[in-house]
């Protein structure tokens, strides 16, 4: 291989010893001359008006520089054409924007047919249908999962997890049950529904849209408090794909709370009683909801008792406690189909089955 100071094709032939010849530094063979990038003008050319003594040989660096703009233009055109092609042919177009619908609610108070049984919480639970229920969060379990046609298994699990978190925040969180806060619930709601949620908290109404009990469970703190042992829970979670952009999760759970009258001094604790809430919620998720860990509530059906069939039964729950019974005039509310506004909608009322009460 030729060194940095050698001609392009090595040491000229006929010079024995290579660098031993004293004239080696001034001897140039034909290959060296061909490789030169500069060419000296001839004596006749130098006699003209040329100011320079040398010129570039054809095919030298100047020739390559003249082709560079053309290559650059071709590369730009190629990149632009590729971008247009991918923009038209890209199969991963962003999904259509989905707006959450208002929550639709149904609240059914369940009036007892006799006096409410009282006693110690553990004894009441042991003699009730909730005896075999699990305690607290352990009663809300995720089902076996899998992918759907357009959602991966991970996305299905994410939807079920949000639904579970919502049930825990809205049905088991002590500060939510007592009315101290609504923040854990609100954080899990699609922003499109938060204004409706806020109106339900501030002014609950039995109009099918703004029933507080449709969003969360809250007991009147001036009337009752939730006591240990912890709430018993049993139910199911189911999922289904609605279309290519929406998943639906249905939660169907029964919650049994042990309650005592609100504290009123330092005397002996009053007898406890049980209060049962059946909640059936439908959640809907688009991919943005899954990414942001939130849900759209589509429908909420709630039946709760023992309580009186009062006009405000859709708001803060006012349970009938141990030894109390519903007024003797209790009857299902009458609905006038010709009335307008709120007068056209009356809260439903049902009778609490004796089988749902503890059998002491």
C-alpha positions in Angstrom: 0.0 0.0 0.0 1.3 3.4 -0.9 2.4 5.7 2.0 1.4 9.3 2.6 4.5 10.5 0.7 4.4 7.8 -2.1 3.0 8.1 -5.6 -0.5 6.6 -6.0 0.8 3.3 -7.4 3.9 2.9 -5.1 7.6 3.4 -5.8 8.5 4.0 -9.5 9.9 1.0 -11.2 13.6 1.1 -12.1 14.7 2.8 -9.0 16.5 0.2 -6.9 16.4 0.7 -3.1 13.4 3.0 -3.2 14.4 5.9 -1.0 18.2 5.4 -1.5 18.3 7.3 -4.8 19.1 11.0 -4.2 16.8 12.1 -7.0 13.8 10.1 -5.8 12.1 13.3 -4.4 11.9 14.8 -7.9 11.0 11.8 -10.0 7.2 11.4 -10.9 5.9 8.5 -12.9 2.8 8.6 -15.2 0.3 7.4 -12.5 1.3 10.2 -10.2 0.7 12.7 -13.0 -2.7 11.2 -13.8 -3.8 11.4 -10.1 -3.0 15.1 -9.8 -6.0 17.4 -9.2 -4.2 20.5 -10.5 -2.6 21.0 -13.9 0.0 23.6 -14.8 -0.7 25.9 -17.8 1.8 25.4 -20.7 4.5 28.0 -21.4 2.4 29.3 -24.3 -0.8 29.5 -22.2 1.1 31.3 -19.4 2.2 34.0 -22.0 -1.5 35.0 -22.3 -3.6 37.0 -19.9 -4.0 34.1 -17.4 -3.1 35.3 -13.9 -3.1 31.8 -12.5 -0.3 29.3 -13.1 -2.5 26.2 -12.7 -6.0 25.0 -13.5 -8.3 22.2 -12.2 -8.3 19.0 -14.1 -11.6 17.7 -15.6 -13.4 15.4 -13.1 -11.8 17.1 -10.1 -13.5 18.3 -6.9 -15.0 21.3 -8.7 -16.9 18.9 -10.9 -18.3 17.0 -7.9 -19.3 20.3 -6.3 -21.3 21.2 -9.3 -23.4 18.1 -8.9 -24.2 18.6 -5.2 -27.1 21.1 -5.6 -28.8 18.7 -8.0 -28.4 15.8 -5.6 -29.8 17.9 -2.7 -32.8 18.9 -4.8 -33.5 15.3 -5.7 -33.3 14.2 -2.0 -35.7 17.0 -0.9 -38.2 16.0 -3.6 -37.9 12.3 -2.6 -38.5 13.1 1.1 -41.5 15.4 0.3 -43.1 12.7 -1.9 -42.6 10.1 0.8 -44.3 12.3 3.4 -47.3 12.8 1.2 -47.6 9.1 0.4 -47.4 8.1 4.1 -50.0 10.8 5.0 -52.5 9.4 2.5 -51.7 5.7 3.1 -51.2 5.7 6.9 -53.7 3.2 8.4 -53.3 4.6 11.9 -55.4 7.7 11.7 -56.4 9.3 15.0 -59.8 8.1 16.2 -62.9 10.4 16.0 -63.4 12.7 19.1 -65.9 11.1 21.5 -67.9 13.4 23.8 -69.3 11.9 27.0 -73.1 11.8 27.4 -74.8 12.9 30.6 -75.3 10.2 33.3 -78.8 8.7 33.5 -79.8 7.7 37.1 -82.5 5.7 38.8 -82.8 5.7 42.6 -85.2 3.4 44.4 -85.6 3.8 48.2 -86.6 0.6 49.9 -89.0 1.0 52.8 -89.0 -1.7 55.6 -92.3 -3.5 56.3 -91.6 -3.6 60.1 -89.2 -2.2 62.6 -85.5 -2.2 61.7 -83.6 -4.9 63.6 -80.8 -3.7 65.9 -77.9 -5.2 67.7 -74.1 -5.5 67.5 -72.7 -5.2 63.9 -70.9 -8.6 63.9 -74.0 -10.4 65.1 -76.3 -8.6 62.6 -73.9 -9.4 59.7 -73.7 -13.1 60.8 -77.5 -13.5 60.6 -77.9 -11.5 57.3 -77.6 -12.4 53.6 -74.2 -10.6 53.7 -72.7 -13.2 56.1 -70.7 -14.8 53.3 -69.8 -11.6 51.5 -66.2 -10.5 51.5 -65.0 -7.5 53.4 -64.4 -4.1 51.7 -62.1 -4.0 48.6 -61.7 -7.8 48.7 -65.3 -8.1 47.5 -64.6 -6.2 44.2 -62.7 -8.6 42.0 -61.6 -8.3 38.3 -62.9 -11.1 36.0 -60.9 -13.2 33.7 -59.7 -11.0 30.9 -58.7 -11.2 27.3 -58.4 -9.0 24.3 -61.3 -7.8 22.2 -61.3 -7.2 18.4 -59.9 -3.7 18.7 -58.6 -3.5 22.3 -55.6 -5.3 23.8 -55.8 -7.3 27.0 -53.9 -4.5 28.7 -56.5 -1.9 27.7 -59.3 -4.2 29.0 -57.5 -4.6 32.3 -57.1 -0.8 32.5 -60.8 -0.3 32.0 -61.7 -2.8 34.7 -59.2 -1.3 37.1 -60.7 2.2 36.6 -64.2 0.8 37.3 -63.0 -0.9 40.4 -61.2 2.2 41.6 -64.5 4.1 41.1 -66.5 1.6 43.1 -63.9 1.8 46.0 -63.9 5.7 45.9 -67.6 6.1 45.7 -68.8 3.2 48.0 -66.1 2.5 50.5 -64.0 5.6 51.1 -64.8 6.8 54.7 -64.6 10.5 53.9 -66.9 10.1 50.9 -69.4 8.1 52.9 -69.5 10.8 55.6 -69.7 13.7 53.1 -66.3 15.2 54.0 -65.2 15.1 50.4 -66.1 14.2 46.8 -62.6 14.6 45.3 -61.6 10.9 45.0 -64.8 10.3 42.9 -64.6 13.5 40.8 -61.0 12.7 39.8 -62.2 9.5 38.1 -64.9 11.1 36.0 -64.6 12.2 32.4 -64.2 16.0 32.3 -67.3 16.2 30.1 -69.4 15.0 33.0 -67.8 16.9 35.9 -70.2 19.9 35.6 -73.2 17.5 35.9 -71.5 15.8 38.9 -70.9 19.2 40.6 -74.6 20.2 40.2 -75.6 16.8 41.6 -73.4 17.4 44.7 -74.6 21.0 45.2 -78.3 20.4 44.5 -79.3 16.8 44.2 -82.7 16.2 42.4 -84.8 13.2 41.4 -84.8 14.2 37.8 -82.9 11.3 36.3 -79.8 13.4 35.8 -78.8 15.0 39.1 -79.3 12.3 41.8 -76.3 12.3 44.1 -76.9 8.7 44.9 -76.3 7.9 41.2 -72.7 9.0 41.6 -71.7 8.0 45.1 -72.9 6.8 48.5 -73.2 9.4 51.2 -75.0 9.1 54.6 -76.4 12.1 56.4 -73.6 12.7 59.0 -76.2 14.3 61.4 -78.1 11.0 61.4 -75.8 8.0 61.0 -72.2 6.9 60.9 -70.6 3.8 59.4 -69.0 1.5 62.0 -66.7 -1.5 62.0 -66.7 -4.3 61.0 -65.9 -3.1 57.5 -68.6 -3.0 54.8 -69.4 -6.3 53.2 -69.4 -6.5 49.4 -70.3 -8.9 46.6 -70.8 -8.5 42.9 -69.4 -8.8 39.4 -67.6 -6.8 36.7 -68.2 -7.5 33.0 -66.7 -6.0 29.9 -67.7 -5.8 26.2 -66.5 -3.9 23.1 -69.2 -1.4 21.8 -67.3 -0.5 18.7 -63.7 0.0 17.4 -63.2 3.0 19.7 -65.3 2.2 22.9 -65.2 -0.3 25.7 -68.1 -0.8 28.2 -67.8 -2.2 31.7 -70.8 -3.1 33.8 -70.5 -3.3 37.6 -73.2 -5.0 39.6 -72.5 -5.0 43.4 -74.3 -5.1 46.7 -72.8 -3.2 49.7 -74.0 -3.9 53.3 -73.0 -1.2 55.8 -73.3 -1.4 59.6 -74.6 1.9 61.0 -75.1 3.5 64.4 -76.9 6.7 65.2 -74.7 9.8 65.0 -72.8 10.3 68.3 -74.8 12.2 70.9 -72.7 12.3 74.1 -70.6 9.9 76.2 -73.3 7.4 77.0 -73.4 3.7 75.9 -73.4 3.2 72.2 -76.8 2.8 70.6 -77.7 -0.4 68.8 -76.4 -0.8 65.3 -78.4 -1.7 62.2 -77.6 -2.8 58.6 -78.2 -0.7 55.5 -78.0 -2.3 52.0 -77.2 -0.6 48.7 -77.4 -2.4 45.4 -75.6 -0.5 42.6 -75.6 -1.3 38.9 -73.3 1.0 37.0 -72.3 1.1 33.3 -69.0 2.7 32.4 -67.8 3.6 28.9 -64.1 4.1 27.9 -62.4 5.5 24.9 -58.7 5.3 24.5 -58.2 8.8 26.0 -60.1 7.7 29.1 -57.9 4.7 29.4 -54.7 6.8 29.0 -55.9 9.3 31.6 -57.3 6.7 34.1 -60.9 8.0 34.1 -64.4 6.8 33.1 -67.6 8.0 31.5 -70.6 6.9 33.6 -73.4 6.0 31.2 -76.2 4.7 33.6 -76.6 4.2 37.3 -79.3 2.2 39.0 -79.5 2.2 42.8 -81.8 0.5 45.3 -81.1 1.2 48.9 -82.8 0.6 52.3 -84.1 0.6 54.9 -85.2 4.2 54.3 -88.4 6.2 53.9 -89.8 7.0 50.5 -89.0 10.7 50.8 -88.9 13.2 47.9 -85.2 13.8 48.6 -84.3 10.1 48.6 -82.0 10.5 45.6 -79.5 12.7 47.5 -77.8 12.1 50.8 -79.1 8.9 52.3 -81.1 9.1 55.5 -81.5 5.5 56.7 -84.0 4.2 59.1 -82.0 3.0 62.1 -82.5 0.3 64.7 -86.0 0.2 66.1 -87.4 2.7 63.6 -90.0 1.9 60.9 -91.4 3.6 57.8 -94.4 5.9 58.3 -97.7 3.9 57.9 -98.7 6.1 55.0 -95.9 5.0 52.8 -96.9 4.3 49.2 -95.4 4.4 45.8 -95.2 7.9 44.5 -97.8 9.0 41.8 -96.5 10.3 38.5 -98.6 12.6 36.3 -97.6 12.0 32.7 -99.1 15.3 31.7 -97.1 17.4 34.2 -94.2 19.5 33.1 -90.7 19.8 34.5 -89.7 18.2 37.8 -93.3 17.5 38.7 -93.4 14.9 35.9 -90.6 12.9 37.6 -91.2 11.3 41.0 -88.8 9.0 42.9 -89.6 5.4 42.7 -90.2 3.5 45.9 -90.1 -0.2 46.8 -90.8 -2.4 49.8 -87.7 -3.9 51.4 -88.0 -7.7 51.5 -88.0 -9.2 55.1 -85.4 -11.7 53.8 -83.0 -8.7 53.4 -83.1 -8.0 57.1 -81.1 -9.8 59.8 -83.0 -12.8 61.2 -82.3 -12.4 64.9 
